[in-house]
């Protein structure tokens, strides 16, 4: 049985068999076939050259082939140089897969996602074969202005390498902004607000859209001109705020007395608030029972 080695071999598949690097000849056809299909390793990575000596290959054949290697004679090259044939994957293909992952995972929550590469992915060379690009799901549910996406390269069903793609993200949404400075407790009226398309990445708080603003509601916090109105800035419906005029009720049995008072703190419906009655100087604790109405609880 004679194995004649080739000096230079270029591979287009991952697993190397003896027939890739040598010709096998002999009288026993079954033994020849066994040696030709004998697996001897894996193809090197792109741009690398792997060298196998005649002595290494002979030792491997005798160890793995068993009786088929009886009477083995090695011939040909003393060293086999192995290279892997390559195919190129365009940078745009990798970038598109990364962008699509962001759109799929976050795009539904915004009017538009603007995604650009912070750095162009390097050109890829992979072994010849059927390849796929798969972007990994991103952890977390919050967008940042800088996001990174891992793209895995699969060749003939086997992982080959992964590429990290850095991206700059703008998440555009229609939001309300203050047309002018607005004080705490100011009433929310359409004339004081403008609906604009803004990037909301990094915005503190959930921005309010057209359907979210309570007409006639009040500001929980002051807003600067051009500042985005968020959920935390809008007072809860029915909330009494410091400085509000409220109706103060006191019930004692069948008798109910009402007067006007000035709220000295903020409180939502069901909470206690301190108020100063118009006809007195001392603060009184009362519970908010309805918008603009507080009631002193009888003991």
C-alpha positions in Angstrom: 0.0 0.0 0.0 1.6 3.3 -1.1 0.6 6.8 -0.1 2.0 9.5 -2.3 1.8 13.0 -0.7 1.2 16.2 -2.5 3.4 19.2 -1.6 0.6 22.0 -1.7 -3.1 21.5 -1.0 -5.9 24.1 -1.1 -9.0 22.9 0.7 -12.6 23.9 0.1 -14.2 22.0 3.1 -13.6 21.9 6.8 -12.7 18.2 7.4 -9.5 16.8 5.8 -9.3 13.2 4.6 -6.2 11.5 3.3 -7.4 11.6 -0.3 -7.2 15.5 0.0 -3.5 15.4 0.5 -2.3 12.2 -1.2 -3.0 9.5 -3.8 -3.4 6.0 -2.4 -2.5 2.9 -4.5 -2.5 -0.8 -3.8 -3.9 -4.2 -4.7 -6.5 -4.3 -2.0 -9.4 -2.1 -3.1 -11.1 -2.1 0.2 -7.9 -1.0 2.0 -7.3 1.8 -0.5 -10.9 3.1 0.0 -10.5 2.9 3.8 -7.3 5.0 3.6 -8.7 7.5 1.2 -11.6 8.3 3.6 -9.4 8.4 6.7 -9.9 11.7 8.5 -6.7 13.4 9.4 -7.8 16.8 10.8 -9.5 20.1 10.1 -8.7 22.8 7.5 -6.7 25.7 8.8 -8.2 29.2 9.2 -8.2 31.6 6.3 -4.8 33.2 5.6 -3.0 30.5 7.7 -0.8 27.7 6.3 -0.6 24.5 8.2 2.3 22.1 7.5 2.2 18.3 8.1 5.4 16.3 7.7 5.6 12.8 6.1 6.5 11.3 9.5 3.5 12.9 11.2 1.1 11.6 8.5 2.6 8.1 8.6 2.2 7.9 12.4 -1.4 9.2 12.2 -2.3 6.7 9.4 -0.8 3.7 11.3 -2.6 4.7 14.5 -6.0 5.3 12.9 -6.2 2.9 10.0 -5.5 -0.4 11.8 -5.0 -3.4 9.5 -5.6 -1.3 6.3 -2.2 0.3 7.0 -0.3 -3.1 6.8 2.6 -2.9 4.4 2.3 0.9 4.3 4.9 2.8 2.2 5.1 6.7 2.2 6.2 8.5 -0.9 6.0 12.0 -2.5 6.5 15.3 -0.7 8.3 15.3 2.7 6.0 18.2 3.9 2.4 19.0 2.9 1.4 22.6 3.1 -2.4 23.1 3.7 -4.4 26.2 2.9 -8.1 26.9 2.9 -9.9 28.4 -0.1 -11.8 31.6 0.8 -14.9 33.5 -0.2 -15.5 37.1 0.7 -18.5 38.4 2.6 -19.3 42.1 1.9 -19.2 44.5 4.8 -22.7 45.8 3.9 -24.1 42.4 4.4 -22.8 42.2 8.0 -24.0 45.8 8.7 -27.5 45.1 7.4 -27.9 42.0 9.6 -26.9 44.1 12.7 -29.3 46.9 11.8 -32.1 44.5 11.1 -31.7 43.0 14.6 -32.1 46.5 16.2 -35.2 47.2 14.0 -36.8 43.9 14.9 -36.2 44.1 18.6 -36.9 47.9 19.2 -38.4 49.4 16.1 -42.0 48.8 17.0 -41.8 51.1 19.9 -40.8 54.2 17.9 -42.0 56.2 14.9 -38.6 55.6 13.3 -35.2 54.2 14.2 -32.2 55.8 12.6 -29.2 53.4 12.8 -25.7 54.2 11.4 -22.4 52.3 11.8 -19.9 53.9 14.1 -17.2 51.8 12.4 -17.4 49.9 9.1 -17.2 46.2 9.7 -14.0 44.7 8.3 -14.2 42.6 5.2 -14.7 38.9 5.9 -13.1 36.0 4.3 -14.6 32.6 5.2 -14.1 29.1 3.9 -15.9 28.2 0.7 -19.3 26.8 1.4 -22.9 27.9 2.3 -22.7 30.6 4.9 -25.3 32.4 7.1 -25.1 35.6 9.1 -27.0 35.6 12.4 -27.3 38.5 14.7 -27.6 37.7 18.4 -30.6 39.1 20.4 -29.6 42.1 22.4 -29.9 41.9 26.2 -32.1 44.4 28.0 -35.1 46.5 26.8 -33.5 50.0 26.8 -32.0 51.7 23.8 -28.8 53.7 24.1 -27.3 56.1 21.6 -24.5 53.6 21.2 -25.4 49.9 20.7 -23.2 46.9 19.8 -24.5 43.8 18.0 -22.7 40.5 17.7 -23.1 38.8 14.3 -22.2 35.1 14.1 -20.9 33.7 10.8 -22.0 30.1 10.1 -20.3 28.1 7.3 -21.8 24.8 6.2 -23.8 24.7 9.5 -20.7 25.2 11.7 -19.8 28.4 13.7 -16.7 30.0 12.0 -16.3 33.4 13.7 -18.2 36.3 15.2 -18.1 40.1 14.4 -18.9 42.9 16.8 -20.7 45.8 15.0 -20.9 49.2 16.9 -23.9 51.3 15.9 -25.2 54.8 16.6 -28.9 54.9 17.2 -31.6 57.6 17.2 -35.1 56.6 18.2 -37.6 59.2 16.8 -41.0 59.7 18.3 -43.6 62.4 18.2 -43.6 64.1 21.6 -44.9 67.3 23.3 -42.5 70.0 24.1 -43.0 73.3 26.0 -43.4 76.3 23.8 -42.3 78.6 26.7 -41.1 78.2 30.3 -43.9 76.6 32.3 -44.2 76.8 36.1 -45.0 73.9 38.4 -48.8 73.5 38.8 -49.4 75.3 35.4 -52.4 74.0 33.5 -51.6 71.9 30.4 -53.3 73.7 27.5 -52.6 73.0 23.7 -51.4 76.5 23.1 -48.4 76.0 25.4 -47.3 72.7 23.9 -45.9 71.8 20.5 -45.9 68.3 19.0 -42.4 67.6 17.5 -40.5 64.7 16.2 -37.6 64.2 18.6 -34.8 61.7 19.3 -35.9 60.2 22.7 -32.9 58.0 23.4 -31.5 58.8 26.8 -34.5 60.9 27.8 -35.2 60.7 31.5 -38.8 59.5 31.8 -41.4 58.3 29.4 -42.3 61.0 26.8 -46.0 61.8 26.4 -47.7 61.6 23.0 -50.9 63.2 21.8 -53.1 60.6 23.4 -51.4 60.8 26.7 -51.7 64.4 27.7 -54.6 65.2 30.0 -56.3 68.3 28.7 -56.7 70.6 31.7 -54.2 68.6 33.7 -51.4 70.2 35.6 -47.6 70.1 35.7 -46.0 68.2 38.5 -42.6 69.8 37.7 -41.6 73.1 35.9 -40.6 72.8 32.3 -38.0 74.9 30.4 -38.7 76.1 26.9 -38.2 73.3 24.4 -38.2 70.6 27.2 -40.0 67.3 26.4 -43.1 66.6 28.5 -42.8 63.2 30.2 -45.1 61.1 32.4 -43.3 62.2 35.5 -44.0 65.9 34.6 -47.8 65.4 34.4 -49.6 65.4 37.7 -52.0 62.5 38.3 -55.6 63.1 37.4 -57.4 64.8 40.4 -54.2 65.6 42.2 -54.1 68.6 44.5 -51.0 70.7 44.3 -49.4 73.2 46.5 -51.0 76.6 46.0 -54.3 75.2 44.6 -57.6 76.6 45.8 -59.7 73.7 47.2 -63.1 73.2 48.8 -62.6 72.1 52.4 -65.5 70.0 53.9 -66.0 69.1 57.6 -68.7 66.6 58.5 -69.9 66.2 62.1 -72.9 63.9 62.2 -75.6 65.3 60.0 -73.9 68.7 59.9 -71.6 69.4 57.0 -69.6 72.6 56.7 -67.7 73.8 53.6 -65.2 76.6 53.1 -62.4 77.4 50.7 -58.8 76.7 51.5 -55.3 76.9 50.1 -53.3 73.7 49.7 -49.9 73.8 51.4 -48.6 70.5 49.8 -49.2 68.1 46.9 -51.4 65.0 47.3 -53.3 62.6 45.1 -56.8 61.4 45.6 -57.0 59.3 48.8 -53.9 61.0 50.3 -53.7 63.5 53.2 -52.8 67.1 52.4 -52.3 70.1 54.6 -54.5 73.1 53.8 -55.0 76.6 55.2 -58.7 77.6 55.5 -59.6 81.1 54.3 -61.1 81.9 57.7 -58.1 80.7 59.7 -54.3 80.8 60.1 -53.5 77.3 61.2 -52.9 74.4 58.8 -55.5 71.6 58.8 -54.9 68.0 57.6 -57.6 66.8 55.2 -57.9 63.9 52.7 -58.3 64.5 49.0 -61.7 62.9 48.0 -62.2 64.3 44.5 -60.5 66.8 42.2 -60.4 70.1 44.1 -62.2 68.7 47.1 -60.7 67.8 50.5 -62.4 66.6 53.6 -61.4 66.7 57.3 -62.0 63.2 58.7 -64.2 63.2 61.8 -62.8 61.5 64.9 
